[in-house]
Amino acid sequence: MTRLRVGLIGAGTIANYHLRSYAANPKVDLVGIYDRNMIRAEGVAHAYGAERAYASLSDLLADPGIDAVSICTWNDSHSELAVAALDAGKHVLVEKPLSRTVEEALAVEQAVLRSGKHLQVGFVRRFGTNALTLKKFIDAGTIGDVYYAKATNIRRIGNPGGWFADVERSGGGPLVDIGVHVIDLCWYMMGAPKVTTVTANAYSKLGNRANVTNLTRYMATDYDPSLNTVEDLVNALIRFEDGSSLFLDTSYSLHATDDILNVSLFGEHGGAELEPALQLVTEQHDTILNITPQLDFPTFDMDEGFHNELAYFVDLCLGEVPDLATAEQGVEIMRMVEAIYRSAREGREIDVR
């Protein structure tokens, strides 16, 4: 196989990043789109030159002309759709989070094993130039073994509303939406150690903050300011079996002076700041050095990240590269997420071993 025939499930906002990347990839034939809204599916198919829009999900999955699918739907359907696509013989790229629960994630992992197909979890920030560059330095031993990481992803008024704010559909608030990205980044850079214990707090104090009307915010297409059943803020300390640890705080609503995105890693021989822009710290000749790699994208860029992620998925399905963001890793991330919510709910440390 020299070209990959792709179908897309879900034609909402995030799907556009997938579609732009597929449309620009010379190894891809974009076959068709399925969305519960047929008019939207037809419009998106026409806009991106896909051959057809499918009237039903079963029609797409039964099409022998599709080799792989992107799943760009609400979180509550990720695991179910991934299992169905794998069982239909398709490779799968599923947006993060892999699922809402560990149980759902394990079902996907089992489907991967029985199908023999590839599944890539949409940990898109792994594919930003800053992350790809830092991983090379870490793999080369430049900063030594990473034993501590700290990640902050905070929005002042960043609750998108709609399905993002409905815990039944989303599985959670900022933790599963924006927190998962930075948890995964740190964990991946740390070598993906097994989680042992989690201590966390969650707060629901401020809600949607729809009263703030003089600052721009992203709103879901089904935005409803009266609906909010997710948390405002989560903080957590995650410990791993190799003795390393990760501290996280993430929020949709917080009385902060500005939005904050910081990701830092600390090793035996040096350190690194991945966000807000890549810098490394090391020590030579009894002197501390701050090193600034020269990059077009020193911070994460959405279009560039998705372009790299989707290109990797295509090459993975064509047998040209190894698995990078597997269902097994998606399961481990969900162990952390589930333990964070449980620790916050029960007010105690959770042992997940």
PyMOL commands that set and color helices and strands:
alter all, ss='L'
color gray80, all
select helices_A, chain A and resi 15-23+38-48+57-62+75-87+102-115+124-127+129-139+162-165+167-170+174-189+302-317+327-346
alter helices_A, ss='H'
color red, helices_A
select strands_A, chain A and resi 4-9+28-34+52-54+68-71+91-95+119-122+146-154+195-203+233-240+245-251+260-267+270-275+279-284+287-291+350-351
alter strands_A, ss='S'
color yellow, strands_A
deselect
rebuild
show_as cartoon
